């Protein structure tokens, strides 16, 4: 569901669910079979939420029992849909799409064909007030000229009109393939039942007698359209391939990836996943505009679908990317085929509004032989392989490779730690060098990831993160760190002792389109102010990564969360980040802090002043002695962190007021 763009809160206690429904009513509540005994209680909470919220709050119940009594109990508790288990992921995703559709889809488009202008305007006014788009046609002979451009979801048709009757016009419309199934509802004062049947036989779907009350008109149109869209979506789910572009529904491709991962080992070892990204997407979007850019992506997707093997599936993924499932090819063949595909696209010209554009693609490959075991981990690894190509000149295709060596044992330790929740955090205070500026006495700590190894040694983030990135586990570890930090913040707020935590995250978190939405839900559920959390990323070293961080920074600031860029050295990358990225903190690289030369001191002073000019505050880490702290104070550093301030500890105990005094 996250890969399909949904924002999720995963709750395993009914009390938490009831509290969340009461505070932040969701668009959809999915109740697993384990909680069927609590349906009545959940239904009461849902009923209360539905009465006071403006959006639809739906409930989907799942059960390993399919008898009538269980279904009735679910429906009486307020469930909108019931799914017996086991079932296919695609079926569940289709039902979820149906239940969440009303708040996400475009308004219904209604064409009103009525020769009486006052009657047409009356119907148009009613439907527009109900949030629908309308087109009024008073000349029936003009309908065929307007119907293609407007592409109505439903046609309201007067039965008797001069020049062409409603029945004649319906028969002509039904001859056009695009409108064979478009609902047509007749409006007339005709009371003869035979005429009603004759109109329906001509291709009409319903008959409404004039005069019609506004709420009856809205109800008739809405119900007919809801059924029509439901039927259309079911048909799409049965055939998830778009007949025009050749691309597949994203949920279907992800389903196929998971099925491949669950297959027997010999089958699962073949094939791989391709992450295909449009290079220089920002400039292209500026040249063609948002609408033109979307059409361009559609053309590129259609080109990819045409030039892939019959067994390969392509789908849109994110704003500028595609994913391709290639179930049969080996890793070497995947790389060769990807380079050929990149070359073909580079030679092609794509037309947008009469202008020709050339585009370049980058491809990251994650073979199934990497044995990552999870679609999300494979996507992360393929995306990272694609990203790595930007650091090598004249290379547009990268292949994710699992590092051989003793790292395999550490990978297993990381997987086990995720399963058993055996990672832990330690904390180190970030203290102000001076208390002149307002807010610098806030209690704030760096959260540091730790894991006890099999040999008794404590593994730090510097050991864990590179291996986790190679193994495709970094996304889960990033979320674990955030989840644990939020628990700490929630507990401290409950005690009336709020703090700010700096939580380190990988660049993969910034690339994850669902991360900010997930974080927003977590903050709202736990009632934590976003200002209590700062996400720390490595300072981006190239333009592509800066663009990723820029989008991420804008999104996290919208929910009040801060951003810190770590590893800053006095160079062009740091200056570009300070000038162009809306971040709150800059953290100097430890090697610069350790370099006590006059040249480095001058370079750091210049960097700090630039940061201050752009409203960024500066942190110096790994401070071990008073001399280093004094030197950093003279060049304007705002905060220091390290053993000189306090050694890392599992508790958050430090007297900030005494330190700044």
N, C-alpha and C positions, 0 to 999 in steps of 0.2 A: 504493500500500500504506500509506503514512503517513496519507493522508486516511481510510483505513479503520481506523485505530487501531493498526496494527502499529508496533513499534519496530525500526528498521533500522540495521544497520551495513553500509556499502558498502565492499567491499574489492576491490582489483584486482591483488593479488599473492598467489600461492598460499601463500607462506611465512607471510604475515599471517593467512590463513584457517586454516591448520593450527595456528598459535599460539593463535588465538582459540578454536578448537574445543577445544584442550587445556586452556585456562584457564577459559573461560566457555562451556560447551556451549550452543548456541542451541536453540530449539524447531524451527527449520527452517533448512536450508541450501539456497539456490537457486543452482544452478550454470548460468551462461550458456554458450551454445554455444562461445564462444571458449576455454573451459577444459576441454573434453571430453578433451583429451589428458592432463589431470591427474586424471581421475576415480579411478584406482586409488589414487593417493596420498591424495586426499581421503577415499576410502572407508576406508582404513586408519585415518586420524585419527578418522573418524566411528565406526568400530567400537570403538575404544578409549574414546571419550566415552560411547557407549551402555552400555558395560559398567559404568561407574562413576557415572552420573547417575541420579537418580530420575525425571526427566521424559522424555517421548518426544523423541528427536532425529531428525527426519525429513529426507530429502533429495529435492529436486525437480531433475531434470536437463532442460535444454532443448537442442535440437539442430536445425540446419537440414538434418540427414539423418534419415530416418525408417526406414531399412532395419533388418532383424532383427538384424544383427551389432551395430549401434550400441545398439539397445535392450537386447540381452543384456549388452553390456559395462556399460551403466549399471546394470542390475539386479544384476549380479554385484558391482559396486562398492558396492552397498548402497542404491541409489536406490529410493525408495518410489513415485515417479511419474516419468513421462517425457512431455514435451510437444514434439512436432515443430513447428518454426517455418516460416512465420509462423502466428500464431494470434490469437484475439480476447482482449482484456484480461479480459473477463468469464469466459472459460474458465479462464484462469490463476488468477484470484481464487477461482473455485470450487474448484479443486484445492488451492490454498493453505488455504482454509477447511477442507477435508476433512482435510488433513494436520495442521493445528493444533487440530482440534476437540477431541481427547480431553482436553487440559489446560484447556479453556475452557468446555465445555458443562456443563449441569446433569447430575447423576447419573441413570442409567437408573432408570425407575420400573417395578417389576414387581408385578403383582397375582397372588397365589397362591390359586387356588381348589381347596381340598382339604378333604374332610369329616373326614379323619383328622387331628386336631389335632397329634399328635406328628410326623407326616410333614410337615405344613405348617410347623411350627416349625423342623424340621430344614432344609428348603429356605430358609426365611427367614433362619436364622442364617448359612448359607453365602453367600447373596447379599449380605447386609448387610456381612459381613466383606470382601466384594469391592468395597465402596463404593457399592452400589446402594440405592435407596429401595424399600421393600416395603410391600405391604398384604396381610394374611392374611384370607381370607374362608372360613369353614368351613361356611356355609350357602349352597348354590348359588342359592337363591331370593332371597338378599340382594344378589347381584352387580349386578343392574341398578340398585339404589339407590346403590351405591358407585362404579360405574365412571365416571360423569360427573365426580364431585368429584375422584377420584384421577387420572383421565386417564392410564392406564398406557401405557408404551411397548411392553410385552409382557405376555401373560397365560400363566401356567403353570396348566394345567387337568388335574385328575384325570379319568380317563375314566369311571369308574363311581362315582356318588354317589346317595344316596337322594333322592327327590323330583324330581330332574332330572338326566339324564346329561350328561356333558361334551359329547357330540355335539349334544344338543338345545340346551344352553345356547350352544354355539358358533353354531349356526344362528340363534338369536335375536339374539346380539350382532352377527352379520354383517348383519342387517337394518338396523342403525343406521348412518347415513352416516358418522359421525365415526370408526367403528371397523371400516370395511370392510377397511382394509389393516393394522390392528394385528396383529402376529404372535401367533398362539396355538399354544403347544407343549403337547402332551398328555404326561402322566405316567401310566404304568400298568404293572402286572405282567403284562398280557395278552401272551401269546406267539403268538396266532393272527395270521398275516400278513394274512388277509382283514379282520380287525377293524382292523388298522392302516390299511389302505387305505380302509376305510369311514370311519374317523375323519378322515382327510385329505380325503376327498371332502366331508365335512360342513363344511369350511372351515378345518381345521387346517393349520398350516404345517410342523410337525415332530412326531416321536414319540420320546419317550425312555422306555426300559424301566427299571422299578424292579428292584432297588435301583440307584441311580445314584451314581457316585463324585463327590465335591465338585468336583474340577477339571474333570470332564466336564460337570457342570451349568453351571459358570461359563463354560466355553468355548462350550457350545452357545448359551447365552443371549447372551453378548457378540457372537459372530459373527453371530447372527441380527439383533441390534439394530444392529450396525454396518452391515450391508447395508441394513437398513430405513431408517436415517437417511441413508445414501448415496443411496438411491433417492429419498427425499423431498427431499433437497437438490438433486439433479439436476432434479427436477420444478420446484422453486422457481426454479432458474436459468433454466429454459426459460420460466417465467412469473414475472418478478421483481416483479410487482405483488401486494401483499397483497390478497386478495379481500375482507377485512373492512374494513380502514382505507383502502384505495385508494392507500396509499403504496408507493413502489418501494424495492428494495434500493439502498443507497447506492452500491455498486460499479457498478450498472447506470446510475445517473444520471451518475456521474463519467465512465463510458465514453461516454455520449451527449454529454456536454460536450466531451470530447476529439475525438469524431467531428465535432462541429459546428466546432470550431476547425480541423480538418484539411480541411474542405469548401472548395469553390470560393469565391472572395472574395465574390461577390454574395450567396451563401447565408449565409456566415459573418457578414456585416454585420448581418443581421436577428437580433432576439431579444436575450435577456440572461439573467443569473443573479440570482436574488433570495436574499438572506440574511435570513431571518425569525427574529427573536429574541423570546422571551417577556420582557416588561418586569416588573420587580420580582419576578424568579423566586425570590430568596432568601426573601422573606416568604411567597410562595405555598407553597414547599416546607416551611417551618416550620408553616404552617396545616394542610396536608393530609398531611404525612408523606411519606417517600420512596416508598412503594408507591403511595399515592394520587397523588403528583406524577407518577409514571410513567404512571398511567392517564389523568391529566389531559392530559399531552402527547399520548398516543395519541388522545384525543378531538379535540384541537386539530388534529392531523395529518389525521385523517379529515375534519374540517370543511373544512380547506384543500383536500384532494383533491377533495371534492364540489363546491367552488365555483370550481375552476380550469377552464380550457378543456381540451378533450379531448387536445390536443397537449402540454399542460404536465405536468411530472413533479415530484412532491414527495417528499422523503425526510428522515428524521431526521438531524441533524448536530450532534454534541456533546450536552451535558447539557440545554441549554435552547433549542436552535435547530433550524431546518429550512432546507433549501435547495430552491429551486424553479428548474427549467430551463424557461424560456419561449422556445421556438425561433423564434417568428414575429413577435412584437410589436415595434414600434419603441420607442425610449426614452421618448417622451412617453406612449404608450399604457401602457407598463409602470408608469410613475409613477401615472397615473390609476387603472389597475386595482388597484395595490397599496393606494392610499388607500381605494378601495372595499372591498377585502378587510379592511383594518384596521378600518374602520367596521362591517362585518358581524360580525366577531369580537367587537368591543366590545359589540354589542347582544345577542350570544348568551349563554345561561346554560349552564354545563357542570356536570354532576352528578357528584360524587365522594362515595360512601358516603352518599347521601341529602341532601347539602348542595350548594347551588347556588353557583357561583363565576363572577364576571366576570373576564375577562383582557384585557390590552392587549398589542398586538404592535408591534414596530418593524421596519422593512424597509429594507435597503440594496440598491441595484440596481447591477450592473455590466453595461452593454450590451456585446454582442460587438463593436460598432463602436469600442470603446476600443482594440482591437487589442493586447491584452496577450499573446495567443498561448499561454497556459498556464492550466490549470484552477486550479492553486494560486494564481496571481497574481490571477485573477478572484475567487476566494473571499476572498482577503485584502482586495481592494479593495471588494467588496460589504460585507464585515463592517465595514470602516472607515467606509463611507458610512452604515451603520446606526448605528454608534457615534457619529458626528457629530451625529445627530438629537437626542441627549440634551443637546446644548449649545444647542439652539434651542427655545424654548418653543413648544408647540402644533405641533410638527413630528414626525411619526412615520415619514416616508418620505424617504430620501436617495438621491441618484443620484451615482455616481462619475463625475467628469468629468476627462478628460485636459487638463491646462493647455496652452493654445495658447502660442505664442511660441518664443523660442530654446531653451526647455527641451527641445524635441524632440531637438536635437543632443546635449545632455547625456545624455538617456535612452539614445540609441544608444551613447554612450561607456560608459555603465554596463553595458549589455548586452554590449558587446565586452569590457569588463574582466572580467566574470564568465566569459565564454567563454575568455579568454586568461589568466586568473588574474593580471591586472596591477594589482590593488589592492595596497597594501602597508601595513604597520603601522609606526608610530614609537612610542616609549615615553617616558614622563616619570615620574620617581620621585614617590612619595607619601611624604613624610618626616614623622616624628613631631616635634611641637614640643617634647616632653619625653620622657624615657626612664624615668619613674617607674613606669609601668604595665607589667606583664609582657606580653611579646609585641609591644610597640610597636617593637622593633628589627628585626622581620621585613622582609625586602626585598620591596617591593611597588611595582608600576608601573601606570600607566594606559596601556592600549593605545589608540592613536589612529589612526583610519582615514584614509588618504590616497590620492589618485589624481592622476597627472600628466595635465593637460588637453592638448588639441590645441595650445593656444597656449603651452605650456611652463609655465603656472602650475600650482601644486600645489593641488588641490581638497581642502578639509577636510570633515569629517563634516557641518558646518553647511551646506555646499553640496550634499553628496551625499544626505543622509537625506531632506530634504523632497521632492526630485525622485524618489527611489527609492520613497517612500511613494505618491506620485501615480501612478507608473508600475506599481505592483504588484510591484516588485523588492526590497522591503525584506526579505522573508523570506529570499531567497537571500543577500542581503548580510549579514544577521544571522548566518546559518549560516557564511558565509565567515569572518567575524570570529572566531566561536567556534572554528571548525576551525583557523585559523591560530594563535590563542592556545594551543590545546591542543598543537599541534606545538611551540611555543616552550617550554611547560611540560614537555613530555616530554623535550625535548633538554636543558633545564637540569637536570632530575632525573637524567638519564643522566650528566651531568657532575658530579653531586654538589653542585650550586649551586642549590637550589630557590628559587623566587620565588613571589609571589602576583601575579596579574594581574587588573586591573579591566577588564572587557570591556563596552562600551556595547551595549545592545540596545534595540530599539523595543518599544512596547507590544504590537505584533502578536505578538512572541515569547511574551509572557505569555498571549495569547489562544489560542495554538497548542496544542491538546491533546496533540500528539505531541512537543513540544519537550523536555520534561523526560526522557521516555523515551529519546529520541535522545541527549541529553547524557549520561545515565547509561551508555548503551552505549559512548559515546566515551571516557568516563573509565575504565570498566572495561577496555576494549580496550587503552588506552594505559597503564594502571596508574597513573593520576594521582589523588592524593587530592583530593576535592572541595573541601577547605579552601583549595586553591591557586588557586581561581577565585572571583571576585566578579562577579556580573552587575549592571550599572548601568542602571537605568530612570529615565525622567523621573518626578518625583513626581506622582502622580495628582491631578487637580484636582476631580473629582466622585465621587459615591458609586459609580456604576457601575464606573468605572475602578479605584476602591479595592477593590471586590469581586474584580475580575479579578486585581489584584496580590496580594491576600490569599491567594487560592487558589494562585497561582504561587509565592509566598514559602513557603507550607507545603510545596509539592512539591519545590522546590529544596533546602530545608533537610533534607529526608529523604535526599538524596544528598550532603549535606555542603557544598553550594555556598553561598556567601554572597550577600547582596543589598544593593545600595546604591541609594538614591533621590536623584537629582540635581535641582538647580533649586529648593531649598527657600528660601522667603522667609517672614518672620514673619507668617503668616496662618492662618486656620482650616484650610485644606487641609493645611498642613505639620503643624499640631498634631494633626489627625486621623490623619495617616499615622504620626506618631511614637507616638501612643497606641494605635493599633489594628492596625498592620501589623508583623509580626515580621521586621524588617529589621535588618541589622548596622551599616550606615553611613548617615549623612545628609550630603549634599553641599550646601553653601550655594550659592545662585545667585550668579554672578559680579557682577551689578549690586549686590548687597548688600555684597559684599566691597569694591567700589569706592566705596560711599557711606560717607564717614568722619564723618558727623554723629554727635553725641552720642545723638540719638534712635535711629538705626539701631544704634549700638553697644549701647545698652540692650536693644533688641528682640532683637538677636542673642544677647546674654548670656542672656536669658530662654529663647530657643529652644534654646540649647546646654544649659542646665541641665535643661530638660525632656527633651531627648534622653538625657542622662546618667542621669536618674532612671529612664528606661525601658530602660537598657542599650544605647543606640545610641551609636556613636562618630561624631564630626563631622569632616568634611573641608572645607577652604576652598581653592577652585581659583583659578588665575590670579593668583598672588601675585608681584608684580614688584619689591618692595623690602623692606628690613629693617623699615621703620616699620609696614607692613601686617602683617608676620609678628608683630612685637612686640604690636601691638594685639590681634590674634586670640589670642595666647597669654594675654593678660590676661582675655579673656572665656571662656577654657576650651576653645578649639578643639583637637582632638587631632592633626590632620594638616594639612599644607599641600602644595600642588602648584602649580607655575608656573615661570616663567623665573628667579625668585629662587632656587629650589632647583636647577634645571637645565633647560636648553633641551631640547626634544624631540630624540630621536636614534634611529637604527635599532638601536643596541646597548643592552644593559641593564647599563650600567656606572655605578655610583654607590656611594660609600662611605657606607653607612648608619650604620655604627658611629661613624665620625668625625663625621657630621652630628648624631647624638643625643648624642655626648659633649660 
